[in-house]
Amino acid sequence: MARKAPVITIGDRLKNLRTKQELTQLELAIKCGLRPEVISKLENNRGNASLASLHKLAPALGTTIDELVNISPVAQTKKGKAK
């Protein structure tokens, strides 16, 4: 039986990007204009990120919305189409 790859959530990706930049949740919240409670909820997968929040978070973390929401790599076929 094949093992499933671990699922990486938006919260996981958000926390990883934040800690790589050595930012606290409060510092990120100030940088992007969101409340620290929102950052905490997102990182702990206790809430869903709105598009407006993603528009603030992505540039504050030096990334794109696409990279934040791409929660797992897409498997590619030989023709380059997603499985």
Gaussian input, Z-matrix of N, CA and C with variables (Angstrom, degrees):
# hf/3-21g

backbone

0 1
 N
 C     1     B1
 C     2     B2     1     A1
 N     3     B3     2     A2     1     D1
 C     4     B4     3     A3     2     D2
 C     5     B5     4     A4     3     D3
 N     6     B6     5     A5     4     D4
 C     7     B7     6     A6     5     D5
 C     8     B8     7     A7     6     D6
 N     9     B9     8     A8     7     D7
 C    10    B10     9     A9     8     D8
 C    11    B11    10    A10     9     D9
 N    12    B12    11    A11    10    D10
 C    13    B13    12    A12    11    D11
 C    14    B14    13    A13    12    D12
 N    15    B15    14    A14    13    D13
 C    16    B16    15    A15    14    D14
 C    17    B17    16    A16    15    D15
 N    18    B18    17    A17    16    D16
 C    19    B19    18    A18    17    D17
 C    20    B20    19    A19    18    D18
 N    21    B21    20    A20    19    D19
 C    22    B22    21    A21    20    D20
 C    23    B23    22    A22    21    D21
 N    24    B24    23    A23    22    D22
 C    25    B25    24    A24    23    D23
 C    26    B26    25    A25    24    D24
 N    27    B27    26    A26    25    D25
 C    28    B28    27    A27    26    D26
 C    29    B29    28    A28    27    D27
 N    30    B30    29    A29    28    D28
 C    31    B31    30    A30    29    D29
 C    32    B32    31    A31    30    D30
 N    33    B33    32    A32    31    D31
 C    34    B34    33    A33    32    D32
 C    35    B35    34    A34    33    D33
 N    36    B36    35    A35    34    D34
 C    37    B37    36    A36    35    D35
 C    38    B38    37    A37    36    D36
 N    39    B39    38    A38    37    D37
 C    40    B40    39    A39    38    D38
 C    41    B41    40    A40    39    D39
 N    42    B42    41    A41    40    D40
 C    43    B43    42    A42    41    D41
 C    44    B44    43    A43    42    D42
 N    45    B45    44    A44    43    D43
 C    46    B46    45    A45    44    D44
 C    47    B47    46    A46    45    D45
 N    48    B48    47    A47    46    D46
 C    49    B49    48    A48    47    D47
 C    50    B50    49    A49    48    D48
 N    51    B51    50    A50    49    D49
 C    52    B52    51    A51    50    D50
 C    53    B53    52    A52    51    D51
 N    54    B54    53    A53    52    D52
 C    55    B55    54    A54    53    D53
 C    56    B56    55    A55    54    D54
 N    57    B57    56    A56    55    D55
 C    58    B58    57    A57    56    D56
 C    59    B59    58    A58    57    D57
 N    60    B60    59    A59    58    D58
 C    61    B61    60    A60    59    D59
 C    62    B62    61    A61    60    D60
 N    63    B63    62    A62    61    D61
 C    64    B64    63    A63    62    D62
 C    65    B65    64    A64    63    D63
 N    66    B66    65    A65    64    D64
 C    67    B67    66    A66    65    D65
 C    68    B68    67    A67    66    D66
 N    69    B69    68    A68    67    D67
 C    70    B70    69    A69    68    D68
 C    71    B71    70    A70    69    D69
 N    72    B72    71    A71    70    D70
 C    73    B73    72    A72    71    D71
 C    74    B74    73    A73    72    D72
 N    75    B75    74    A74    73    D73
 C    76    B76    75    A75    74    D74
 C    77    B77    76    A76    75    D75
 N    78    B78    77    A77    76    D76
 C    79    B79    78    A78    77    D77
 C    80    B80    79    A79    78    D78
 N    81    B81    80    A80    79    D79
 C    82    B82    81    A81    80    D80
 C    83    B83    82    A82    81    D81
 N    84    B84    83    A83    82    D82
 C    85    B85    84    A84    83    D83
 C    86    B86    85    A85    84    D84
 N    87    B87    86    A86    85    D85
 C    88    B88    87    A87    86    D86
 C    89    B89    88    A88    87    D87
 N    90    B90    89    A89    88    D88
 C    91    B91    90    A90    89    D89
 C    92    B92    91    A91    90    D90
 N    93    B93    92    A92    91    D91
 C    94    B94    93    A93    92    D92
 C    95    B95    94    A94    93    D93
 N    96    B96    95    A95    94    D94
 C    97    B97    96    A96    95    D95
 C    98    B98    97    A97    96    D96
 N    99    B99    98    A98    97    D97
 C   100   B100    99    A99    98    D98
 C   101   B101   100   A100    99    D99
 N   102   B102   101   A101   100   D100
 C   103   B103   102   A102   101   D101
 C   104   B104   103   A103   102   D102
 N   105   B105   104   A104   103   D103
 C   106   B106   105   A105   104   D104
 C   107   B107   106   A106   105   D105
 N   108   B108   107   A107   106   D106
 C   109   B109   108   A108   107   D107
 C   110   B110   109   A109   108   D108
 N   111   B111   110   A110   109   D109
 C   112   B112   111   A111   110   D110
 C   113   B113   112   A112   111   D111
 N   114   B114   113   A113   112   D112
 C   115   B115   114   A114   113   D113
 C   116   B116   115   A115   114   D114
 N   117   B117   116   A116   115   D115
 C   118   B118   117   A117   116   D116
 C   119   B119   118   A118   117   D117
 N   120   B120   119   A119   118   D118
 C   121   B121   120   A120   119   D119
 C   122   B122   121   A121   120   D120
 N   123   B123   122   A122   121   D121
 C   124   B124   123   A123   122   D122
 C   125   B125   124   A124   123   D123
 N   126   B126   125   A125   124   D124
 C   127   B127   126   A126   125   D125
 C   128   B128   127   A127   126   D126
 N   129   B129   128   A128   127   D127
 C   130   B130   129   A129   128   D128
 C   131   B131   130   A130   129   D129
 N   132   B132   131   A131   130   D130
 C   133   B133   132   A132   131   D131
 C   134   B134   133   A133   132   D132
 N   135   B135   134   A134   133   D133
 C   136   B136   135   A135   134   D134
 C   137   B137   136   A136   135   D135
 N   138   B138   137   A137   136   D136
 C   139   B139   138   A138   137   D137
 C   140   B140   139   A139   138   D138
 N   141   B141   140   A140   139   D139
 C   142   B142   141   A141   140   D140
 C   143   B143   142   A142   141   D141
 N   144   B144   143   A143   142   D142
 C   145   B145   144   A144   143   D143
 C   146   B146   145   A145   144   D144
 N   147   B147   146   A146   145   D145
 C   148   B148   147   A147   146   D146
 C   149   B149   148   A148   147   D147
 N   150   B150   149   A149   148   D148
 C   151   B151   150   A150   149   D149
 C   152   B152   151   A151   150   D150
 N   153   B153   152   A152   151   D151
 C   154   B154   153   A153   152   D152
 C   155   B155   154   A154   153   D153
 N   156   B156   155   A155   154   D154
 C   157   B157   156   A156   155   D155
 C   158   B158   157   A157   156   D156
 N   159   B159   158   A158   157   D157
 C   160   B160   159   A159   158   D158
 C   161   B161   160   A160   159   D159
 N   162   B162   161   A161   160   D160
 C   163   B163   162   A162   161   D161
 C   164   B164   163   A163   162   D162
 N   165   B165   164   A164   163   D163
 C   166   B166   165   A165   164   D164
 C   167   B167   166   A166   165   D165
 N   168   B168   167   A167   166   D166
 C   169   B169   168   A168   167   D167
 C   170   B170   169   A169   168   D168
 N   171   B171   170   A170   169   D169
 C   172   B172   171   A171   170   D170
 C   173   B173   172   A172   171   D171
 N   174   B174   173   A173   172   D172
 C   175   B175   174   A174   173   D173
 C   176   B176   175   A175   174   D174
 N   177   B177   176   A176   175   D175
 C   178   B178   177   A177   176   D176
 C   179   B179   178   A178   177   D177
 N   180   B180   179   A179   178   D178
 C   181   B181   180   A180   179   D179
 C   182   B182   181   A181   180   D180
 N   183   B183   182   A182   181   D181
 C   184   B184   183   A183   182   D182
 C   185   B185   184   A184   183   D183
 N   186   B186   185   A185   184   D184
 C   187   B187   186   A186   185   D185
 C   188   B188   187   A187   186   D186
 N   189   B189   188   A188   187   D187
 C   190   B190   189   A189   188   D188
 C   191   B191   190   A190   189   D189
 N   192   B192   191   A191   190   D190
 C   193   B193   192   A192   191   D191
 C   194   B194   193   A193   192   D192
 N   195   B195   194   A194   193   D193
 C   196   B196   195   A195   194   D194
 C   197   B197   196   A196   195   D195
 N   198   B198   197   A197   196   D196
 C   199   B199   198   A198   197   D197
 C   200   B200   199   A199   198   D198
 N   201   B201   200   A200   199   D199
 C   202   B202   201   A201   200   D200
 C   203   B203   202   A202   201   D201
 N   204   B204   203   A203   202   D202
 C   205   B205   204   A204   203   D203
 C   206   B206   205   A205   204   D204
 N   207   B207   206   A206   205   D205
 C   208   B208   207   A207   206   D206
 C   209   B209   208   A208   207   D207
 N   210   B210   209   A209   208   D208
 C   211   B211   210   A210   209   D209
 C   212   B212   211   A211   210   D210
 N   213   B213   212   A212   211   D211
 C   214   B214   213   A213   212   D212
 C   215   B215   214   A214   213   D213
 N   216   B216   215   A215   214   D214
 C   217   B217   216   A216   215   D215
 C   218   B218   217   A217   216   D216
 N   219   B219   218   A218   217   D217
 C   220   B220   219   A219   218   D218
 C   221   B221   220   A220   219   D219
 N   222   B222   221   A221   220   D220
 C   223   B223   222   A222   221   D221
 C   224   B224   223   A223   222   D222
 N   225   B225   224   A224   223   D223
 C   226   B226   225   A225   224   D224
 C   227   B227   226   A226   225   D225
 N   228   B228   227   A227   226   D226
 C   229   B229   228   A228   227   D227
 C   230   B230   229   A229   228   D228
 N   231   B231   230   A230   229   D229
 C   232   B232   231   A231   230   D230
 C   233   B233   232   A232   231   D231
 N   234   B234   233   A233   232   D232
 C   235   B235   234   A234   233   D233
 C   236   B236   235   A235   234   D234
 N   237   B237   236   A236   235   D235
 C   238   B238   237   A237   236   D236
 C   239   B239   238   A238   237   D237
 N   240   B240   239   A239   238   D238
 C   241   B241   240   A240   239   D239
 C   242   B242   241   A241   240   D240
 N   243   B243   242   A242   241   D241
 C   244   B244   243   A243   242   D242
 C   245   B245   244   A244   243   D243
 N   246   B246   245   A245   244   D244
 C   247   B247   246   A246   245   D245
 C   248   B248   247   A247   246   D246

   B1=1.4498
   B2=1.5323
   B3=1.3040
   B4=1.4693
   B5=1.5262
   B6=1.3234
   B7=1.4620
   B8=1.5203
   B9=1.3063
   B10=1.4521
   B11=1.5246
   B12=1.3179
   B13=1.4617
   B14=1.5188
   B15=1.3176
   B16=1.4639
   B17=1.5275
   B18=1.3064
   B19=1.4574
   B20=1.5218
   B21=1.3143
   B22=1.4585
   B23=1.5214
   B24=1.3137
   B25=1.4587
   B26=1.5243
   B27=1.3162
   B28=1.4616
   B29=1.5289
   B30=1.3240
   B31=1.4682
   B32=1.5168
   B33=1.3391
   B34=1.4681
   B35=1.5246
   B36=1.3201
   B37=1.4582
   B38=1.5242
   B39=1.3195
   B40=1.4616
   B41=1.5300
   B42=1.3213
   B43=1.4684
   B44=1.5268
   B45=1.3222
   B46=1.4584
   B47=1.5311
   B48=1.3259
   B49=1.4633
   B50=1.5284
   B51=1.3300
   B52=1.4635
   B53=1.5312
   B54=1.3226
   B55=1.4567
   B56=1.5314
   B57=1.3278
   B58=1.4721
   B59=1.5206
   B60=1.3226
   B61=1.4615
   B62=1.5229
   B63=1.3370
   B64=1.4601
   B65=1.5272
   B66=1.3229
   B67=1.4618
   B68=1.5182
   B69=1.3125
   B70=1.4618
   B71=1.5284
   B72=1.3166
   B73=1.4651
   B74=1.5196
   B75=1.3273
   B76=1.4573
   B77=1.5295
   B78=1.3206
   B79=1.4651
   B80=1.5280
   B81=1.3331
   B82=1.4582
   B83=1.5219
   B84=1.3294
   B85=1.4576
   B86=1.5235
   B87=1.3144
   B88=1.4633
   B89=1.5250
   B90=1.3251
   B91=1.4658
   B92=1.5266
   B93=1.3353
   B94=1.4677
   B95=1.5263
   B96=1.3162
   B97=1.4615
   B98=1.5167
   B99=1.3283
   B100=1.4692
   B101=1.5285
   B102=1.3278
   B103=1.4645
   B104=1.5280
   B105=1.3288
   B106=1.4690
   B107=1.5329
   B108=1.3157
   B109=1.4659
   B110=1.5231
   B111=1.3218
   B112=1.4685
   B113=1.5297
   B114=1.3232
   B115=1.4675
   B116=1.5280
   B117=1.3235
   B118=1.4626
   B119=1.5276
   B120=1.3194
   B121=1.4730
   B122=1.5202
   B123=1.3250
   B124=1.4595
   B125=1.5187
   B126=1.3165
   B127=1.4693
   B128=1.5264
   B129=1.3122
   B130=1.4634
   B131=1.5208
   B132=1.3360
   B133=1.4690
   B134=1.5239
   B135=1.3363
   B136=1.4634
   B137=1.5284
   B138=1.3153
   B139=1.4519
   B140=1.5099
   B141=1.2987
   B142=1.4630
   B143=1.5140
   B144=1.3150
   B145=1.4582
   B146=1.5200
   B147=1.3125
   B148=1.4616
   B149=1.5156
   B150=1.3165
   B151=1.4577
   B152=1.5229
   B153=1.3240
   B154=1.4662
   B155=1.5319
   B156=1.3220
   B157=1.4697
   B158=1.5186
   B159=1.3288
   B160=1.4608
   B161=1.5273
   B162=1.3342
   B163=1.4709
   B164=1.5251
   B165=1.3151
   B166=1.4645
   B167=1.5273
   B168=1.3298
   B169=1.4670
   B170=1.5233
   B171=1.3130
   B172=1.4673
   B173=1.5287
   B174=1.3420
   B175=1.4705
   B176=1.5277
   B177=1.3225
   B178=1.4669
   B179=1.5292
   B180=1.3303
   B181=1.4645
   B182=1.5300
   B183=1.3278
   B184=1.4578
   B185=1.5092
   B186=1.3314
   B187=1.4560
   B188=1.5237
   B189=1.3030
   B190=1.4608
   B191=1.5232
   B192=1.3145
   B193=1.4664
   B194=1.5215
   B195=1.3131
   B196=1.4605
   B197=1.5206
   B198=1.3200
   B199=1.4625
   B200=1.5307
   B201=1.3249
   B202=1.4678
   B203=1.5179
   B204=1.3204
   B205=1.4628
   B206=1.5231
   B207=1.3291
   B208=1.4555
   B209=1.5163
   B210=1.3152
   B211=1.4593
   B212=1.5211
   B213=1.3075
   B214=1.4555
   B215=1.5218
   B216=1.3291
   B217=1.4635
   B218=1.5195
   B219=1.3118
   B220=1.4602
   B221=1.5186
   B222=1.3178
   B223=1.4587
   B224=1.5251
   B225=1.3000
   B226=1.4541
   B227=1.5347
   B228=1.3271
   B229=1.4569
   B230=1.5226
   B231=1.3000
   B232=1.4594
   B233=1.5182
   B234=1.3311
   B235=1.4597
   B236=1.5270
   B237=1.3461
   B238=1.4428
   B239=1.5121
   B240=1.3158
   B241=1.4631
   B242=1.5170
   B243=1.3167
   B244=1.4746
   B245=1.5089
   B246=1.3159
   B247=1.4789
   B248=1.5041
   A1=108.76
   A2=116.64
   A3=121.73
   A4=110.38
   A5=114.62
   A6=119.66
   A7=109.41
   A8=115.32
   A9=120.05
   A10=108.51
   A11=115.28
   A12=119.97
   A13=108.69
   A14=117.65
   A15=119.36
   A16=110.46
   A17=115.38
   A18=121.18
   A19=108.65
   A20=115.85
   A21=121.49
   A22=106.95
   A23=116.23
   A24=120.94
   A25=111.06
   A26=115.44
   A27=120.30
   A28=109.13
   A29=116.18
   A30=120.27
   A31=112.18
   A32=116.47
   A33=120.81
   A34=110.55
   A35=115.41
   A36=120.15
   A37=110.88
   A38=116.41
   A39=121.91
   A40=110.63
   A41=116.04
   A42=120.05
   A43=111.01
   A44=116.76
   A45=121.05
   A46=110.85
   A47=117.36
   A48=120.84
   A49=111.16
   A50=116.24
   A51=120.52
   A52=111.16
   A53=116.51
   A54=119.14
   A55=111.95
   A56=117.72
   A57=120.11
   A58=110.78
   A59=116.34
   A60=120.78
   A61=111.96
   A62=115.25
   A63=122.27
   A64=112.38
   A65=115.02
   A66=121.39
   A67=109.45
   A68=116.38
   A69=120.16
   A70=107.21
   A71=116.17
   A72=119.20
   A73=110.50
   A74=116.72
   A75=120.72
   A76=110.93
   A77=117.10
   A78=120.53
   A79=111.51
   A80=116.66
   A81=119.82
   A82=110.61
   A83=116.62
   A84=120.69
   A85=110.76
   A86=117.21
   A87=121.65
   A88=109.98
   A89=116.05
   A90=121.63
   A91=112.46
   A92=116.33
   A93=118.73
   A94=113.52
   A95=117.81
   A96=120.08
   A97=115.36
   A98=116.88
   A99=121.06
   A100=109.14
   A101=115.86
   A102=119.68
   A103=109.83
   A104=117.86
   A105=120.53
   A106=112.23
   A107=116.88
   A108=120.75
   A109=111.16
   A110=116.72
   A111=121.13
   A112=109.10
   A113=116.71
   A114=120.86
   A115=109.68
   A116=117.07
   A117=121.67
   A118=111.50
   A119=117.12
   A120=120.72
   A121=111.30
   A122=116.78
   A123=119.94
   A124=111.15
   A125=117.26
   A126=120.93
   A127=112.06
   A128=116.85
   A129=121.06
   A130=112.46
   A131=115.64
   A132=122.29
   A133=112.49
   A134=115.43
   A135=120.69
   A136=111.44
   A137=116.66
   A138=120.55
   A139=109.70
   A140=115.45
   A141=121.06
   A142=109.29
   A143=115.56
   A144=120.65
   A145=109.65
   A146=115.73
   A147=119.78
   A148=108.56
   A149=115.91
   A150=119.92
   A151=110.20
   A152=116.72
   A153=120.63
   A154=110.74
   A155=117.35
   A156=121.06
   A157=110.95
   A158=116.94
   A159=120.71
   A160=110.91
   A161=116.68
   A162=121.15
   A163=111.34
   A164=117.57
   A165=121.51
   A166=111.59
   A167=116.24
   A168=120.98
   A169=113.41
   A170=117.14
   A171=120.36
   A172=112.65
   A173=119.42
   A174=117.44
   A175=113.01
   A176=117.20
   A177=120.19
   A178=110.85
   A179=116.38
   A180=121.66
   A181=111.92
   A182=116.81
   A183=120.24
   A184=113.66
   A185=116.57
   A186=121.05
   A187=108.97
   A188=116.05
   A189=121.35
   A190=109.48
   A191=115.47
   A192=119.84
   A193=109.41
   A194=116.29
   A195=120.80
   A196=111.45
   A197=116.84
   A198=120.33
   A199=111.88
   A200=116.87
   A201=119.37
   A202=112.19
   A203=117.73
   A204=119.85
   A205=113.88
   A206=117.88
   A207=121.06
   A208=108.01
   A209=115.72
   A210=120.31
   A211=115.18
   A212=118.70
   A213=120.12
   A214=108.34
   A215=116.68
   A216=118.65
   A217=111.01
   A218=115.86
   A219=120.92
   A220=108.11
   A221=115.43
   A222=119.59
   A223=108.44
   A224=116.95
   A225=121.92
   A226=110.03
   A227=115.46
   A228=120.99
   A229=107.89
   A230=117.90
   A231=120.99
   A232=111.75
   A233=117.87
   A234=121.44
   A235=111.89
   A236=117.83
   A237=120.80
   A238=113.89
   A239=117.54
   A240=120.25
   A241=109.34
   A242=115.39
   A243=120.42
   A244=109.34
   A245=115.48
   A246=120.07
   A247=109.84
   D1=130.42
   D2=-177.91
   D3=-74.30
   D4=141.69
   D5=177.22
   D6=-81.92
   D7=143.32
   D8=176.65
   D9=-86.64
   D10=140.99
   D11=176.23
   D12=-68.26
   D13=145.09
   D14=178.63
   D15=-62.99
   D16=142.58
   D17=179.32
   D18=-84.00
   D19=128.30
   D20=176.87
   D21=-104.19
   D22=118.76
   D23=-176.93
   D24=-87.99
   D25=168.64
   D26=174.81
   D27=-59.13
   D28=-39.82
   D29=178.58
   D30=-60.60
   D31=-41.92
   D32=177.61
   D33=-62.19
   D34=-46.23
   D35=-178.60
   D36=-64.83
   D37=-41.89
   D38=179.37
   D39=-60.56
   D40=-47.97
   D41=-179.61
   D42=-64.20
   D43=-41.79
   D44=179.58
   D45=-60.90
   D46=-46.81
   D47=179.49
   D48=-64.01
   D49=-40.73
   D50=-179.14
   D51=-64.71
   D52=-45.71
   D53=-177.43
   D54=-71.71
   D55=-30.84
   D56=175.51
   D57=-62.51
   D58=-31.16
   D59=178.80
   D60=-90.34
   D61=4.36
   D62=179.16
   D63=56.14
   D64=41.86
   D65=176.85
   D66=-102.74
   D67=143.16
   D68=170.34
   D69=-82.47
   D70=168.28
   D71=175.52
   D72=-60.73
   D73=-39.29
   D74=179.29
   D75=-63.79
   D76=-44.24
   D77=179.64
   D78=-62.60
   D79=-42.11
   D80=177.51
   D81=-65.03
   D82=-41.62
   D83=179.24
   D84=-59.13
   D85=-44.33
   D86=179.21
   D87=-65.15
   D88=-42.76
   D89=-177.49
   D90=-62.78
   D91=-35.82
   D92=-175.94
   D93=-107.02
   D94=-4.65
   D95=176.41
   D96=81.78
   D97=23.13
   D98=175.88
   D99=-109.82
   D100=162.05
   D101=176.49
   D102=-74.87
   D103=145.54
   D104=178.01
   D105=-57.22
   D106=-31.60
   D107=179.07
   D108=-63.27
   D109=-34.24
   D110=179.02
   D111=-67.40
   D112=-44.68
   D113=178.63
   D114=-59.45
   D115=-46.18
   D116=-179.85
   D117=-60.52
   D118=-47.16
   D119=-179.57
   D120=-61.53
   D121=-42.29
   D122=-179.99
   D123=-65.48
   D124=-45.82
   D125=-178.81
   D126=-64.30
   D127=-29.40
   D128=-179.51
   D129=-97.30
   D130=12.90
   D131=176.63
   D132=54.96
   D133=38.14
   D134=178.12
   D135=-106.81
   D136=10.53
   D137=179.15
   D138=-162.32
   D139=163.70
   D140=178.60
   D141=-103.44
   D142=138.52
   D143=179.41
   D144=-79.23
   D145=128.99
   D146=174.43
   D147=-77.57
   D148=161.85
   D149=177.32
   D150=-61.42
   D151=-37.29
   D152=178.41
   D153=-62.42
   D154=-40.85
   D155=177.87
   D156=-65.49
   D157=-42.04
   D158=179.20
   D159=-63.25
   D160=-36.70
   D161=177.63
   D162=-63.46
   D163=-28.62
   D164=178.09
   D165=-86.05
   D166=-39.80
   D167=-175.98
   D168=-70.72
   D169=-44.93
   D170=-174.29
   D171=-55.90
   D172=-54.82
   D173=-179.62
   D174=-66.23
   D175=-31.63
   D176=178.80
   D177=-64.42
   D178=-26.94
   D179=179.89
   D180=-100.55
   D181=2.92
   D182=178.67
   D183=69.91
   D184=34.62
   D185=-178.81
   D186=-137.28
   D187=-172.60
   D188=177.77
   D189=-112.85
   D190=162.06
   D191=175.71
   D192=-60.90
   D193=-41.03
   D194=179.78
   D195=-55.42
   D196=-44.05
   D197=179.55
   D198=-68.61
   D199=-32.52
   D200=178.12
   D201=-69.80
   D202=-39.25
   D203=-174.86
   D204=-91.66
   D205=-11.15
   D206=177.27
   D207=-75.29
   D208=84.32
   D209=-168.88
   D210=-76.67
   D211=-13.95
   D212=174.45
   D213=-155.51
   D214=150.20
   D215=-179.53
   D216=-63.24
   D217=144.48
   D218=178.87
   D219=-86.09
   D220=127.87
   D221=177.35
   D222=-69.30
   D223=135.29
   D224=-177.44
   D225=-110.97
   D226=143.72
   D227=172.86
   D228=-92.52
   D229=178.18
   D230=179.08
   D231=-61.59
   D232=-28.76
   D233=-179.77
   D234=-86.81
   D235=-0.83
   D236=177.62
   D237=85.69
   D238=9.10
   D239=178.66
   D240=-91.49
   D241=146.55
   D242=177.34
   D243=-67.89
   D244=141.77
   D245=176.88
   D246=-77.97

